[in-house]
Amino acid sequence: MKKLNVAVVDDDESMHEILKDLYENSSIVNIDRTYLDPAKFIKEAPVINFDLCLLDISMPGINGLVVAQVLGNKPYIFITGSEDKLKEALNLKPIDIVTKPFNKERLDYAFEKAYKQIGDKIEYGLFNIAECSKKIKLYLPDFLYVTTDEVDSRNKCLIMNGGIKYTLMDYKLEDLMLAAPHLVKANRHQLVAMHAIHEIEHDTLTLKNAKPNGIPGEITLSPIYKEALLKLMFHRQL
């Protein structure tokens, strides 16, 4: 299951630490970025990778209501310790409004609500690639095949539908599986899209449409991943 990358915008630094501690092992959200200064967040928002914003309403300089309007279609949850702007906040149609002080159960509910609304709609991700000095947006469902770079194992070589190739800089295979849940692990160094698998025979995966897309026709399937892959394929066929 893909986690939602959450950007926190709150002028209370202790809130950042509380949220990181509470959700360090969450199965649905990843507290990815934190901002004390809403102006800095507004400046960086167009080029950072986040799915959801946890946004304080009452902040000095630029309040959360203004930040929300700048976000456009990006989803957000308001958090607030005051009630004077709740009516205005509701008019902006956030996913939820959580009042401070909050307990984890209440915030869990808000995150679960967000996941139900947007979890299946996340189709793009921003990635650092060798071919560009800035992060670029890639269409996640087009990820077909990933292998560990032979020169630098921190980097991963990606082949997308249509044969487009990128070198992703400093990513773990697990990071890419979270971003694109249709990818499965064949061995310690390779991922492949479920829909690209033609058949499994012993310790070999045969892949569909390999030549047009530039992916190998066959790759080795490690025994430690074989059972999990077979179960996953069986459940998807039900």
Secondary structure, 3 states (H helix, E strand, C coil): CCCEEEEEECCCHHHHHHHHHHCCCCCCEEEEEEECCHHHHHHHHHHCCCCEEEEECCCCCCCHHHHHHHHCCCCEEEEECCCCCHHHHHHCCCCEEEECCCCHHHHHHHHHHHHHHHHHHCCEEEECECCCCCCEEEEHHHEEEEEECCCCCCCEEEEECCCCEEEECCCCHHHHHHHCCCEEEEECCEEEEHHHEEEEECCEEEECCHHHHCCCCEEECCHHHHHHHHHHHHHHHC
